[in-house]
């Protein structure tokens, strides 16, 4: 048969009778259900559930849970449709190469078969079954430059070839705004509809042991939690005590505060909408259980005390981490003088901020960071402690087992220590230096941000543990002195203390530096990005969560859904800045419309790629232990109101 040459969006209709004849011939194949054909490479039609079950596998990307996937290939050369056996062929390329004799390598395949070219031979898609809602969808890779006409043609072909034609929908992709000829609007489904119908969400895939505690929103702040609890909640708490695992009824995002905590602690975390009323879970409340989170389900079952104790003891047997603290530097350090080697002097947050200042894009421009930035070194925190004789209070907490091992008593002593730090005056020389430096800028309000030697370090981010405060030259209620002391005092909160303790950090050498930069007014949007694909290893992408205005991404309120999307870099040239956007959900606070324009996403993507590249090549290859695509930085950014300028506020290892 002649290969049907076509220009994108145009087809030669003289071949349609031949297409129809071949389709009818296909329908005569595989008439019986697949139970009798366990070794098929593919099926041409899916006539029953057994057919689908024979071929199905797990999706390559796991942003949604409880999904079965069947890959399919339509050969434009022969007008044949193939539903592929996932046990034999993990990727489209594997099938096209091995079974259809595609002659090129993977790079050539990606360029031709996902590109907008006239030499395309295959249409490639996934047929997904969402178990929570009973919906089947036809979906395409976000990077795929397939035309609207090709999508419509393939959708019609698949509808005629499957037993669930009335339950089959086409996913409406935000990258493709053009109408789909011949596809009824009722057959389109949005990503927000799919996300909203999900019942289960796997967050951190781990296993643990603990006592199951069911605690609602009204009782959460007063409940006497233990570090050996597994916590079931009906909301997303702002503050989560150290525990052995988290189960929520409210959906999270991968960058939500409690999930970052779970990720850092390596404790299981998932969301299940029916958990609060589930009778089987209710029977286990108060009991010692084993809790394990898997991609498509989770397990809770009673456990023996001796097994749990062996597990806990194994987690305790880790070497203590010693912290470096250099108290020699007394100058306020401009951000240009700070780099990744400054951690022992000003803390990791300020050190990484100094690295951001040194990154250049391909056109040699800088990544925008907040202006008027400098750091207050550790010396002045220790000066405050020494000058006011507060070291004795610190030593009392660290050296007394009766305090250290009694959570209620520990909280009391730590609050007293914080009160002492706040009550004593800041040394007048430091106040004079900081005030003069602030006055030399063009701003009046400034953010004072924690930067400790127990924060933003490999294996321990300390996310959300310490305070950031606004200090003002014109507002006496937000004085510079008050901002400095509140940041210093936050080093000794109960939650920060417990997180460091369970991370095996030696707390005798703690120090707090402060990163200072100009404060902003209201913002158009704020976001967090991880510079890797969180749902698929080795794929060139970043994961982005963003929310409207100043509503928090990491601490969502009233179960507000943030916008979530993947920035997929070009599969041909990942550093080119060319991206496709794969949305997971849109913001419920923005009428489920995108918060960023496409040109803004392209610009953000260029920043994320440059930061990833800089920190990857600046780091220790052996210490990183991963390749470039799987290496990740955790990046905070904001969209300034009015100017819509994107500012990068923070970068730390993920």
C-alpha positions as CSV (number, residue, x, y, z in Angstrom):
1,X,0.0,0.0,0.0
2,X,1.1,3.5,-0.8
3,X,2.0,5.6,2.2
4,X,-0.6,8.3,2.5
5,X,1.3,11.6,2.4
6,X,-0.5,14.4,4.1
7,X,0.0,17.9,5.2
8,X,-1.0,18.6,8.9
9,X,-4.7,19.0,9.1
10,X,-5.5,17.7,5.6
11,X,-6.5,14.3,4.4
12,X,-7.1,12.7,1.0
13,X,-10.7,11.5,1.2
14,X,-10.3,9.2,-1.8
15,X,-8.7,6.7,0.6
16,X,-11.7,6.7,3.0
17,X,-13.5,3.7,1.4
18,X,-10.2,1.7,1.8
19,X,-9.9,2.8,5.5
20,X,-13.5,1.7,6.1
21,X,-12.9,-1.7,4.4
22,X,-9.7,-2.3,6.5
23,X,-11.6,-1.3,9.6
24,X,-14.4,-3.8,8.9
25,X,-11.7,-6.5,8.2
26,X,-10.1,-5.7,11.6
27,X,-13.4,-6.2,13.3
28,X,-13.4,-9.8,12.2
29,X,-10.2,-10.4,14.1
30,X,-10.3,-11.2,17.9
31,X,-14.0,-12.0,17.8
32,X,-13.6,-14.0,21.0
33,X,-12.7,-12.4,24.3
34,X,-9.1,-12.4,25.3
35,X,-9.2,-15.2,27.8
36,X,-8.3,-17.5,25.0
37,X,-5.5,-15.4,23.7
38,X,-3.1,-14.7,26.6
39,X,0.0,-14.1,24.5
40,X,-1.3,-11.5,22.1
41,X,1.0,-8.6,21.2
42,X,-2.0,-6.4,20.5
43,X,-5.8,-6.5,19.8
44,X,-7.5,-4.6,17.1
45,X,-10.8,-4.2,18.9
46,X,-11.7,-4.4,22.6
47,X,-14.9,-6.4,22.9
48,X,-15.1,-7.1,26.6
49,X,-13.5,-6.4,30.0
50,X,-11.2,-9.3,29.6
51,X,-9.7,-7.7,26.4
52,X,-8.9,-4.6,28.4
53,X,-7.6,-6.6,31.3
54,X,-5.2,-8.5,29.1
55,X,-3.6,-5.4,27.7
56,X,-3.6,-2.9,30.6
57,X,-0.7,-1.6,32.5
58,X,0.1,1.3,34.8
59,X,0.4,4.8,33.3
60,X,3.9,6.1,32.8
61,X,2.9,9.2,34.7
62,X,1.1,8.7,38.1
63,X,-0.4,12.1,38.8
64,X,-3.8,10.3,39.2
65,X,-4.2,7.2,41.3
66,X,-6.2,4.1,40.5
67,X,-5.8,4.3,36.7
68,X,-5.4,1.4,34.3
69,X,-3.9,2.3,30.9
70,X,-3.7,0.7,27.5
71,X,-1.4,2.2,24.9
72,X,-2.6,2.4,21.3
73,X,-1.0,3.1,17.9
74,X,-2.8,4.0,14.7
75,X,-0.7,3.3,11.6
76,X,-1.4,6.0,9.0
77,X,0.4,3.9,6.4
78,X,-1.9,0.9,6.7
79,X,-4.9,2.4,8.5
80,X,-4.6,-0.2,11.2
81,X,-5.3,0.3,14.9
82,X,-3.3,-1.5,17.6
83,X,-4.2,-1.8,21.3
84,X,-0.8,-2.8,22.7
85,X,-0.1,-5.4,25.4
86,X,1.6,-3.5,28.2
87,X,3.3,-6.7,29.5
88,X,5.3,-6.9,26.3
89,X,5.7,-3.2,25.3
90,X,6.2,-0.5,27.9
91,X,6.5,2.3,25.4
92,X,4.9,3.2,22.1
93,X,8.4,3.1,20.5
94,X,9.0,-0.5,21.7
95,X,5.9,-1.7,19.8
96,X,6.5,0.4,16.7
97,X,10.1,-0.7,16.5
98,X,9.8,-4.4,17.3
99,X,6.4,-5.2,15.8
100,X,5.9,-2.6,13.1
101,X,9.6,-2.5,12.0
102,X,10.1,1.2,12.6
103,X,13.6,1.7,11.3
104,X,14.8,4.8,13.3
105,X,16.1,5.2,16.9
106,X,14.2,6.8,19.7
107,X,15.3,10.3,19.0
108,X,14.1,10.0,15.4
109,X,10.9,8.4,16.5
110,X,10.1,11.3,18.9
111,X,10.9,13.9,16.3
112,X,8.7,12.4,13.6
113,X,5.9,10.8,15.6
114,X,5.2,13.6,18.1
115,X,6.2,16.4,15.9
116,X,4.2,18.6,13.5
117,X,5.6,17.1,10.3
118,X,4.2,15.8,7.1
119,X,6.2,12.5,7.4
120,X,4.4,11.3,10.5
121,X,3.4,7.6,10.3
122,X,1.8,7.0,13.6
123,X,-0.9,8.5,15.9
124,X,0.0,7.7,19.5
125,X,-2.3,7.8,22.5
126,X,-3.3,6.3,25.8
127,X,-6.6,4.8,26.7
128,X,-7.1,5.3,30.4
129,X,-9.7,3.8,32.8
130,X,-10.3,5.9,36.0
131,X,-11.6,3.3,38.5
132,X,-13.0,5.9,40.9
133,X,-15.5,7.3,38.4
134,X,-15.8,4.4,35.9
135,X,-14.7,6.8,33.1
136,X,-12.5,5.9,30.1
137,X,-10.5,8.6,28.3
138,X,-8.4,9.0,25.2
139,X,-5.4,11.1,26.1
140,X,-2.3,12.4,24.3
141,X,1.1,13.4,25.5
142,X,1.2,17.2,26.2
143,X,4.2,17.5,23.9
144,X,2.4,15.9,21.0
145,X,1.8,18.2,18.1
146,X,-1.0,16.1,16.7
147,X,-3.6,18.2,14.7
148,X,-7.2,18.7,15.7
149,X,-8.3,16.7,12.6
150,X,-6.0,13.8,13.6
151,X,-7.4,13.8,17.1
152,X,-11.0,13.8,15.8
153,X,-10.3,11.0,13.4
154,X,-8.6,8.8,15.9
155,X,-11.3,9.4,18.6
156,X,-13.9,8.3,16.1
157,X,-11.9,5.2,15.2
158,X,-11.4,4.2,18.8
159,X,-15.1,4.7,19.7
160,X,-16.0,2.2,17.0
161,X,-13.4,-0.3,18.3
162,X,-14.3,-0.6,22.0
163,X,-17.1,-2.1,24.0
164,X,-17.3,1.0,26.3
165,X,-18.0,3.5,23.6
166,X,-20.7,5.3,25.7
167,X,-18.2,5.8,28.5
168,X,-15.3,7.0,26.4
169,X,-14.4,10.7,26.6
170,X,-11.7,12.8,25.1
171,X,-9.6,14.8,27.5
172,X,-9.7,18.5,26.8
173,X,-6.1,19.7,26.8
174,X,-5.3,23.4,27.6
175,X,-2.5,23.3,25.0
176,X,-5.0,22.8,22.2
177,X,-7.7,25.5,21.9
178,X,-8.9,24.8,18.4
179,X,-12.3,23.0,17.9
180,X,-12.3,19.3,17.2
181,X,-14.3,18.6,14.1
182,X,-17.0,15.9,14.5
183,X,-16.5,15.5,18.2
184,X,-19.6,16.3,20.3
185,X,-18.9,18.6,23.2
186,X,-20.6,16.1,25.5
187,X,-17.7,13.7,24.8
188,X,-15.1,16.1,26.1
189,X,-13.9,16.0,29.8
190,X,-11.7,18.4,31.6
191,X,-8.8,17.6,33.8
192,X,-10.6,19.3,36.7
193,X,-13.5,16.9,36.3
194,X,-11.1,14.0,36.4
195,X,-9.3,15.4,39.4
196,X,-12.5,16.1,41.3
197,X,-13.8,12.5,40.8
198,X,-10.7,11.0,42.3
199,X,-11.2,9.2,45.6
200,X,-7.6,8.2,46.5
201,X,-4.4,10.1,46.3
202,X,-1.0,8.5,47.1
203,X,1.5,11.1,48.3
204,X,4.5,9.5,50.0
205,X,5.0,5.8,49.4
206,X,6.4,4.5,52.7
207,X,5.6,2.0,55.4
208,X,5.4,2.7,59.2
209,X,4.0,1.6,62.5
210,X,2.0,3.7,65.0
211,X,-1.2,4.2,67.0
212,X,-4.0,5.3,64.8
213,X,-5.5,8.6,66.0
214,X,-8.7,10.0,64.5
215,X,-8.7,13.8,65.2
216,X,-11.0,16.4,63.6
217,X,-10.4,20.0,62.9
218,X,-12.1,21.3,66.1
219,X,-10.0,19.1,68.4
220,X,-6.7,19.1,66.5
221,X,-4.9,21.9,68.3
222,X,-5.5,20.5,71.8
223,X,-5.0,16.8,71.1
224,X,-2.1,15.2,73.0
225,X,-0.3,13.8,70.1
226,X,2.7,11.4,70.4
227,X,5.6,10.9,68.0
228,X,4.4,7.3,67.6
229,X,0.9,8.3,66.3
230,X,-0.5,7.8,62.8
231,X,-2.9,10.7,62.3
232,X,-6.3,10.6,60.4
233,X,-7.8,14.0,59.9
234,X,-10.8,15.5,58.1
235,X,-8.9,18.6,56.9
236,X,-5.4,19.8,56.0
237,X,-3.7,21.1,59.2
238,X,-1.4,24.1,59.2
239,X,0.9,22.6,61.7
240,X,1.5,18.8,61.9
241,X,3.4,17.4,64.9
242,X,6.0,14.8,64.3
243,X,4.2,11.4,63.7
244,X,4.6,8.1,62.0
245,X,2.1,8.8,59.2
246,X,-0.7,11.0,57.9
247,X,-4.0,10.0,56.3
248,X,-6.4,12.9,55.3
249,X,-9.8,13.0,53.7
250,X,-8.9,16.3,51.9
251,X,-6.8,16.0,48.8
252,X,-3.3,17.5,49.0
253,X,-0.8,18.7,46.4
254,X,2.8,17.3,46.3
255,X,4.1,20.6,47.5
256,X,1.6,21.1,50.3
257,X,3.2,21.7,53.7
258,X,2.2,18.3,55.3
259,X,3.4,16.4,52.2
260,X,6.8,18.1,52.2
261,X,7.0,17.2,55.9
262,X,6.1,13.6,55.1
263,X,8.6,13.5,52.3
264,X,11.4,14.8,54.6
265,X,10.4,12.5,57.4
266,X,10.0,9.5,55.0
267,X,6.7,8.7,56.6
268,X,3.6,7.4,54.7
269,X,1.0,10.0,53.6
270,X,-2.1,9.7,51.4
271,X,-5.6,11.1,51.0
272,X,-8.7,9.0,50.8
273,X,-12.1,10.9,50.7
274,X,-14.0,8.1,52.5
275,X,-11.5,7.5,55.3
276,X,-13.5,9.4,58.0
277,X,-16.6,7.2,57.7
278,X,-14.9,3.9,56.7
279,X,-16.1,1.3,59.2
280,X,-13.0,-0.8,58.7
281,X,-10.7,2.1,59.6
282,X,-12.9,3.0,62.5
283,X,-12.3,-0.4,64.1
284,X,-8.6,0.4,64.2
285,X,-8.7,3.8,65.9
286,X,-6.6,3.8,69.0
287,X,-4.8,0.5,68.0
288,X,-1.3,-0.2,67.0
289,X,-1.2,-0.6,63.2
290,X,1.0,-1.0,60.3
291,X,0.4,1.7,57.7
292,X,1.6,1.4,54.1
293,X,0.9,3.7,51.1
294,X,1.1,2.2,47.6
295,X,0.4,3.9,44.3
296,X,-3.1,2.7,44.0
297,X,-4.1,1.8,47.5
298,X,-3.1,1.9,51.2
299,X,-3.1,-0.7,54.0
300,X,-4.0,-0.4,57.7
301,X,-3.8,-3.5,59.8
302,X,-3.2,-4.4,63.4
303,X,0.4,-4.9,64.3
304,X,2.3,-6.7,67.1
305,X,4.2,-4.5,69.6
306,X,7.5,-6.3,69.2
307,X,7.4,-5.8,65.4
308,X,6.7,-2.1,65.8
309,X,9.4,-1.6,68.4
310,X,11.9,-3.2,66.1
311,X,10.9,-0.8,63.4
312,X,11.1,2.2,65.6
313,X,14.5,1.1,67.0
314,X,15.8,0.7,63.5
315,X,14.9,4.4,62.7
316,X,16.6,5.6,65.9
317,X,20.0,4.0,65.0
318,X,21.3,6.8,62.8
319,X,24.5,8.8,63.2
320,X,24.0,12.3,64.7
321,X,24.5,15.1,62.3
322,X,26.9,17.8,63.4
323,X,26.3,21.4,62.3
324,X,28.9,23.9,61.3
325,X,28.8,27.4,62.8
326,X,31.3,30.1,61.9
327,X,31.0,33.2,64.2
328,X,33.9,35.2,62.8
329,X,32.0,37.2,60.3
330,X,30.6,40.5,61.7
331,X,29.8,42.5,58.5
332,X,26.4,42.6,56.9
333,X,26.9,40.7,53.7
334,X,25.5,41.9,50.4
335,X,24.0,39.1,48.4
336,X,26.8,39.4,45.8
337,X,29.3,38.3,48.5
338,X,27.3,35.2,49.5
339,X,27.5,31.8,47.8
340,X,26.9,28.1,48.6
341,X,30.1,28.1,50.7
342,X,28.5,30.6,53.1
343,X,26.2,28.1,54.9
344,X,28.3,28.1,58.1
345,X,28.3,31.9,58.2
346,X,24.8,33.0,57.2
347,X,22.8,29.8,56.9
348,X,21.6,27.7,53.9
349,X,18.7,29.9,52.8
350,X,20.8,33.0,52.4
351,X,23.7,30.9,50.8
352,X,21.3,29.5,48.2
353,X,19.8,33.0,47.6
354,X,23.4,34.2,46.9
355,X,23.7,31.4,44.3
356,X,20.5,32.6,42.6
357,X,22.1,36.0,42.1
358,X,24.9,34.4,40.2
359,X,22.8,32.5,37.6
360,X,22.7,33.8,34.1
361,X,20.2,32.8,31.4
362,X,21.4,32.0,27.8
363,X,21.0,35.7,26.9
364,X,23.1,36.6,30.0
365,X,20.2,38.2,31.8
366,X,19.7,37.5,35.5
367,X,16.9,35.6,37.1
368,X,14.8,38.3,39.0
369,X,15.1,38.0,42.8
370,X,13.8,40.4,45.4
371,X,15.9,43.6,45.5
372,X,18.0,45.2,48.3
373,X,19.1,41.8,49.6
374,X,21.7,41.1,52.3
375,X,22.4,38.7,55.2
376,X,22.9,39.2,58.9
377,X,25.5,36.5,59.9
378,X,25.3,34.0,62.8
379,X,27.6,36.2,64.9
380,X,24.7,38.6,65.9
381,X,22.4,35.8,67.0
382,X,25.1,34.3,69.2
383,X,25.9,37.8,70.5
384,X,22.3,38.2,71.6
385,X,22.4,34.8,73.4
386,X,25.7,35.5,75.1
387,X,25.1,39.2,76.0
388,X,21.8,38.3,77.8
389,X,23.1,35.1,79.4
390,X,20.5,32.9,77.6
391,X,22.9,30.0,77.0
392,X,22.0,28.5,80.4
393,X,18.3,28.2,79.3
394,X,19.4,26.4,76.1
395,X,21.7,24.0,77.9
396,X,19.0,23.2,80.5
397,X,16.7,22.0,77.7
398,X,19.4,20.1,75.8
399,X,21.0,18.4,78.8
400,X,18.0,17.5,81.0
401,X,16.5,14.1,80.1
402,X,13.4,15.0,82.2
403,X,12.7,18.0,80.0
404,X,13.9,16.4,76.7
405,X,11.7,13.4,77.0
406,X,8.6,15.1,78.3
407,X,6.8,16.8,75.4
408,X,4.6,19.0,77.6
409,X,7.5,20.1,79.8
410,X,9.7,20.6,76.7
411,X,7.1,22.9,75.2
412,X,7.0,25.0,78.4
413,X,10.7,25.4,78.6
414,X,11.1,26.3,74.9
415,X,8.3,28.9,75.1
416,X,10.2,30.5,78.1
417,X,13.4,30.5,76.0
418,X,11.6,32.2,73.1
419,X,10.1,34.8,75.5
420,X,13.6,35.6,76.9
421,X,14.9,36.1,73.4
422,X,12.1,38.5,72.6
423,X,12.3,40.4,75.9
424,X,16.0,41.4,75.6
425,X,17.1,44.3,73.4
426,X,19.1,43.8,70.2
427,X,22.6,45.2,70.4
428,X,22.5,48.9,69.3
429,X,25.4,48.5,66.9
430,X,23.5,45.8,64.9
431,X,20.4,47.9,64.9
432,X,22.3,51.0,63.6
433,X,24.0,49.0,60.9
434,X,20.8,47.3,59.7
435,X,18.8,50.5,59.8
436,X,21.5,52.5,57.8
437,X,21.6,49.7,55.2
438,X,17.9,49.7,54.8
439,X,17.7,53.5,54.5
440,X,20.3,53.4,51.7
441,X,17.8,51.4,49.5
442,X,14.7,52.7,47.7
443,X,12.3,50.8,49.9
444,X,10.6,51.2,53.3
445,X,9.3,47.7,54.1
446,X,11.5,44.6,54.3
447,X,11.2,40.8,54.8
448,X,13.4,39.3,57.5
449,X,13.7,35.6,56.7
450,X,15.1,32.7,58.8
451,X,18.4,31.3,57.5
452,X,19.8,28.6,59.9
453,X,22.4,26.0,59.7
454,X,19.6,23.4,60.2
455,X,17.5,24.4,57.2
456,X,17.6,23.9,53.5
457,X,20.4,21.3,53.8
458,X,20.6,17.9,52.1
459,X,18.2,15.5,53.7
460,X,16.5,18.2,55.9
461,X,14.8,21.2,54.4
462,X,13.2,22.4,57.6
463,X,10.3,23.6,55.5
464,X,7.9,25.8,57.5
465,X,9.8,25.4,60.8
466,X,11.0,29.0,61.2
467,X,9.6,32.5,60.9
468,X,9.7,35.2,58.4
469,X,8.7,38.7,59.5
470,X,8.2,42.1,58.0
471,X,10.2,45.1,59.4
472,X,9.4,48.6,58.4
473,X,11.2,52.0,58.5
474,X,7.9,53.8,58.7
475,X,5.6,51.6,60.7
476,X,6.5,51.5,64.4
477,X,4.2,48.5,65.0
478,X,6.5,46.5,62.7
479,X,9.9,47.7,63.9
480,X,13.2,46.4,62.6
481,X,14.2,45.2,66.1
482,X,10.9,43.3,66.6
483,X,11.4,41.5,63.2
484,X,14.9,40.4,64.0
485,X,14.0,39.0,67.4
486,X,11.0,37.1,66.2
487,X,13.1,35.4,63.6
488,X,15.8,34.5,66.1
489,X,13.2,33.2,68.6
490,X,11.6,30.9,66.0
491,X,14.7,28.8,66.1
492,X,13.3,27.3,69.4
493,X,9.7,26.4,68.6
494,X,8.6,23.0,69.8
495,X,7.9,21.8,66.2
496,X,11.3,22.9,65.0
497,X,13.0,21.3,68.0
498,X,11.2,18.0,67.4
499,X,11.8,17.9,63.7
500,X,15.6,18.4,64.3
501,X,15.5,15.8,67.1
502,X,13.9,13.1,64.8
503,X,16.3,14.0,62.0
504,X,19.2,13.2,64.4
505,X,20.6,16.8,64.4
506,X,22.9,17.8,67.2
507,X,21.2,20.9,68.5
508,X,24.1,22.2,70.6
509,X,25.6,24.2,67.7
510,X,22.4,25.8,66.2
511,X,22.6,29.3,64.9
512,X,20.2,31.7,63.1
513,X,21.2,34.0,60.4
514,X,18.7,36.3,58.6
515,X,18.2,36.9,54.9
516,X,16.8,40.4,54.3
517,X,15.3,41.9,51.2
518,X,12.6,44.3,50.2
519,X,9.0,43.4,51.0
520,X,6.3,43.2,48.4
521,X,2.7,44.4,48.4
522,X,-0.1,42.2,47.2
523,X,0.8,39.6,44.6
524,X,-1.1,38.3,41.6
525,X,-0.1,34.7,42.4
526,X,2.4,32.7,44.3
527,X,3.8,29.3,43.6
528,X,6.2,26.5,44.3
529,X,8.0,24.3,41.8
530,X,10.1,21.2,41.9
531,X,12.6,20.9,39.1
532,X,11.7,17.3,38.2
533,X,8.7,15.3,37.1
534,X,7.3,14.1,40.4
535,X,5.1,11.4,38.7
536,X,7.6,10.0,36.2
537,X,11.3,9.3,36.7
538,X,13.8,10.4,34.1
539,X,11.4,12.6,32.1
540,X,12.4,16.2,31.3
541,X,9.8,18.2,33.2
542,X,9.1,20.4,36.3
543,X,6.2,20.1,38.7
544,X,4.5,23.4,39.5
545,X,1.8,24.4,42.0
546,X,0.4,27.9,42.0
547,X,-2.4,29.7,43.7
548,X,-4.2,33.0,43.2
549,X,-3.2,36.1,45.1
550,X,-1.6,35.5,48.5
551,X,-3.6,32.3,49.3
552,X,-1.1,29.7,50.3
553,X,-0.1,26.8,48.1
554,X,1.7,24.9,50.9
555,X,-1.1,25.6,53.5
556,X,-4.4,25.6,51.5
557,X,-7.4,26.8,53.4
558,X,-11.0,25.6,53.1
559,X,-9.9,22.8,50.8
560,X,-9.1,25.3,48.0
561,X,-7.6,23.5,45.0
562,X,-4.4,25.2,43.6
563,X,-3.4,25.1,40.0
564,X,-1.1,22.1,39.3
565,X,0.7,21.5,36.1
566,X,3.8,19.9,34.6
567,X,6.1,21.9,32.5
568,X,7.3,19.3,29.9
569,X,10.5,20.5,28.3
570,X,11.0,19.6,24.6
571,X,11.8,15.9,24.3
572,X,14.2,16.8,21.6
573,X,16.0,19.7,23.2
574,X,15.3,20.0,26.9
575,X,17.3,23.2,27.4
576,X,15.7,25.1,24.5
577,X,13.0,26.7,26.6
578,X,10.3,25.2,24.4
579,X,7.7,23.6,26.8
580,X,4.3,22.0,26.8
581,X,2.0,22.3,29.7
582,X,0.3,19.3,31.2
583,X,-2.4,20.5,33.6
584,X,-3.4,18.3,36.6
585,X,-5.9,20.8,38.1
586,X,-6.8,24.5,37.9
587,X,-7.3,26.9,40.8
588,X,-10.7,26.7,42.4
589,X,-10.2,30.4,43.4
590,X,-9.8,31.4,39.7
591,X,-12.9,29.9,38.2
592,X,-10.7,26.9,37.1
593,X,-8.9,29.1,34.5
594,X,-5.1,29.2,34.1
595,X,-3.4,31.7,36.4
596,X,-0.4,32.2,34.1
597,X,-0.3,33.1,30.4
598,X,1.6,30.8,28.2
599,X,4.4,33.3,27.7
600,X,4.7,33.6,31.5
601,X,5.0,29.8,31.8
602,X,7.7,29.8,29.1
603,X,9.6,32.4,31.1
604,X,9.2,30.6,34.4
605,X,10.3,27.4,32.7
606,X,13.5,29.1,31.6
607,X,14.2,30.2,35.2
608,X,13.5,26.7,36.6
609,X,15.8,25.0,34.0
610,X,18.6,27.5,34.6
611,X,18.4,27.0,38.4
612,X,18.3,23.2,38.1
613,X,21.4,23.3,35.8
614,X,23.3,25.7,38.0
615,X,22.8,23.8,41.3
616,X,23.3,20.4,39.6
617,X,26.7,21.4,38.2
618,X,27.7,23.3,41.4
619,X,27.0,20.2,43.6
620,X,28.9,17.1,44.4
621,X,28.0,14.5,41.8
622,X,28.6,11.6,44.2
623,X,26.6,13.3,46.9
624,X,23.7,14.0,44.6
625,X,23.5,10.3,43.6
626,X,21.1,11.0,40.7
627,X,21.1,12.0,37.0
628,X,20.2,15.5,35.8
629,X,16.5,14.9,35.0
630,X,15.8,13.3,38.4
631,X,17.8,16.0,40.3
632,X,15.4,18.4,42.0
633,X,15.4,21.8,43.5
634,X,12.5,23.2,45.5
635,X,11.8,26.7,44.3
636,X,9.4,29.4,45.5
637,X,8.3,32.2,43.2
638,X,5.7,34.9,43.0
639,X,3.9,36.9,40.3
640,X,4.0,40.6,41.3
641,X,0.6,42.4,41.1
642,X,0.5,45.1,38.5
643,X,3.8,44.4,36.7
644,X,3.2,40.6,36.6
645,X,6.9,40.2,36.9
646,X,8.0,36.7,38.1
647,X,10.4,36.8,41.1
648,X,12.2,33.8,42.4
649,X,12.2,33.9,46.2
650,X,14.0,30.7,47.3
651,X,15.8,27.6,46.1
652,X,16.7,24.6,48.2
653,X,17.4,20.9,47.6
654,X,14.3,18.7,47.4
